[in-house]
Amino acid sequence: MQSDRVKGEEMIDIHAHILPGIDDGAMDMYDTLEMARIAADSGITRMIATPHCNLPGLYQNYFGEVYVSAVKKAREAIRKEGIPLELLPGMEVFSTPDLPGLLTSGKIMPLNQGRYLLMEFSFEEDPEYAEEMLERVCPTGVRPVIAHAERYHFVQDDPQLAYEWRKKGYLIQINKGSVLGKFGERAMDTAYALLEHHLVSAVASDAHSPLQRTPYMQDAWEALSGRFPERYLKILFEENPRRICESLPTQRFPLKSFLSED
């Protein structure tokens, strides 16, 4: 049952591994349906299915028949179960040097087939390489959404990088698990620092299972509600995710640099 806070409103999850048997997320359709129920019960009305894509040696999941079939079957199963959750297509794309070419050839799908691309990096990535890749994908017509930025070691070491990204128009998504301390103190501290400096565009579940790393989002909202204004949380959980789904410009509060002179 949805809480009073979300009644008549819309929480949207732009990052979830809910498709069955396609990556390290939902193992089968049972997991998919349980995750869909959990999401809907926590007030989520729309979710973008974002399996790992272009991950060398593990998951390709390029746009094609297998991917389309997985989305169609998941949607149909959710509908038959009467779960009030709209499932949208997308991918969490690992950033490799050939990513711009994969985008222009149609093998990579932006979020809800729109203008925003959910990009991930190795947690130990070189920040110069990350910057290069972000710059290289923009000429293809997409705008980067940097997945779980708070978990990258180079952002933890130098969160000012996130400020520079936001100045360039890149979006930053953080995980609900980081807000709740599930990925360690450094990820949690970095997540709150990014939030306090108005550098976060959206909070998402990055759900992988109905048992651990679930798509239940109310706990993240509640954890943040004592520290941040409700208007700010609505932007992060509802308005910006909706705008991302609809390929619209996102909203933001005035950015704050980590440098004292700014």
Long-range contacts (C-beta under 8 A, 24 or more apart in sequence): 1-41, 2-40, 2-41, 2-42, 2-43, 3-42, 3-43, 3-218, 5-43, 5-218, 5-221, 6-42, 6-43, 9-43, 9-238, 10-45, 10-46, 10-238, 10-242, 11-42, 11-43, 11-44, 11-45, 11-217, 11-221, 11-237, 11-238, 11-241, 12-44, 12-45, 12-46, 12-47, 12-48, 12-237, 12-238, 12-241, 12-242, 12-245, 13-39, 13-44, 13-46, 13-47, 13-48, 13-204, 13-205, 13-207, 13-215, 13-217, 13-241, 14-47, 14-48, 14-50, 14-90, 14-111, 14-118, 14-145, 14-173, 14-202, 14-204, 14-241, 14-244, 14-245, 15-48, 15-50, 15-92, 15-118, 15-147, 15-148, 15-173, 15-175, 15-204, 15-205, 15-206, 16-47, 16-48, 16-49, 16-50, 16-204, 16-205, 16-206, 16-207, 16-215, 17-49, 17-50, 17-51, 17-52, 17-92, 17-206, 17-207, 17-208, 18-47, 18-49, 18-74, 18-87, 18-207, 18-215, 19-49, 19-51, 19-70, 19-71, 19-74, 20-70, 20-73, 20-74, 21-70, 22-51, 22-59, 22-61, 22-66, 22-67, 22-70, 23-51, 23-52, 23-58, 23-59, 23-61, 24-52, 24-59, 24-208, 25-51, 25-207, 25-208, 25-209, 26-208, 26-209, 26-210, 27-209, 29-73, 29-74, 29-77, 31-209, 31-210, 32-74, 32-77, 32-78, 33-77, 33-78, 33-81, 33-83, 34-210, 35-207, 35-209, 35-210, 35-214, 35-215, 36-78, 36-81, 36-83, 36-85, 36-87, 37-81, 37-83, 38-210, 38-214, 38-215, 38-216, 39-85, 39-205, 39-207, 39-215, 39-216, 39-217, 40-83, 40-84, 40-85, 41-216, 42-215, 42-216, 42-217, 42-218, 43-217, 43-218, 44-85, 44-215, 44-217, 45-84, 45-85, 45-86, 46-85, 46-86, 46-87, 46-88, 46-241, 46-242, 46-245, 47-85, 47-86, 47-87, 47-88, 47-215, 48-88, 48-89, 48-90, 48-111, 48-112, 48-118, 48-245, 49-74, 49-87, 49-88, 49-89, 49-90, 50-90, 50-91, 50-92, 50-111, 50-118, 51-91, 51-92, 52-91, 52-92, 52-94, 52-120, 53-91, 53-92, 53-93, 53-94, 53-108, 53-109, 54-91, 54-93, 54-94, 54-96, 54-99, 54-102, 54-108, 55-94, 56-94, 56-96, 61-91, 62-102, 62-107, 62-108, 63-91, 63-106, 63-107, 63-108, 63-109, 64-107, 67-109, 88-112, 88-245, 89-113, 90-118, 91-118, 92-118, 92-119, 92-120, 92-147, 93-117, 93-118, 93-119, 93-120, 94-120, 94-121, 95-119, 95-120, 95-121, 95-130, 95-133, 95-137, 97-133, 99-133, 99-136, 99-137, 100-136, 100-137, 100-139, 100-140, 103-137, 103-140, 103-142, 104-140, 110-142, 111-145, 111-244, 111-245, 112-244, 112-245, 112-246, 112-247, 114-244, 114-245, 114-246, 114-247, 115-141, 115-142, 115-143, 115-247, 116-142, 116-143, 116-144, 116-145, 116-171, 116-244, 116-247, 117-142, 117-143, 117-144, 117-145, 118-145, 118-147, 118-173, 119-144, 119-145, 119-146, 119-147, 120-146, 120-147, 120-148, 121-152, 123-151, 123-152, 123-153, 124-153, 125-152, 125-154, 126-154, 127-154, 127-158, 127-161, 130-154, 134-165, 134-168, 134-170, 143-169, 143-170, 143-171, 144-170, 144-171, 145-170, 145-171, 145-172, 145-173, 145-201, 145-202, 145-244, 146-170, 146-171, 146-172, 146-173, 147-173, 147-206, 148-173, 148-174, 148-175, 148-178, 148-206, 149-173, 149-174, 149-194, 150-174, 150-175, 150-178, 150-187, 150-188, 150-190, 150-191, 150-194, 151-175, 151-178, 151-183, 151-187, 151-190, 155-190, 156-186, 156-187, 156-189, 156-190, 159-190, 159-193, 159-194, 159-197, 159-199, 159-258, 160-257, 160-258, 160-259, 162-194, 162-197, 162-199, 163-197, 163-199, 163-255, 163-256, 163-257, 163-258, 165-199, 166-199, 166-201, 166-252, 166-255, 167-255, 171-201, 171-202, 171-240, 171-244, 171-250, 172-199, 172-200, 172-201, 172-202, 173-200, 173-201, 173-202, 173-203, 173-204, 174-200, 174-202, 174-203, 174-204, 175-203, 175-204, 175-205, 175-206, 176-203, 176-204, 176-205, 176-206, 176-217, 176-219, 176-220, 177-205, 177-206, 177-213, 179-203, 179-220, 179-223, 179-224, 180-219, 180-220, 180-223, 182-213, 192-227, 193-258, 195-224, 195-227, 195-228, 196-256, 197-255, 197-256, 197-257, 197-258, 198-232, 198-252, 198-253, 198-254, 198-255, 198-256, 199-255, 199-256, 200-236, 201-236, 201-240, 201-244, 201-250, 201-252, 202-236, 202-237, 202-240, 202-241, 202-244, 202-250, 203-236, 203-237, 204-241
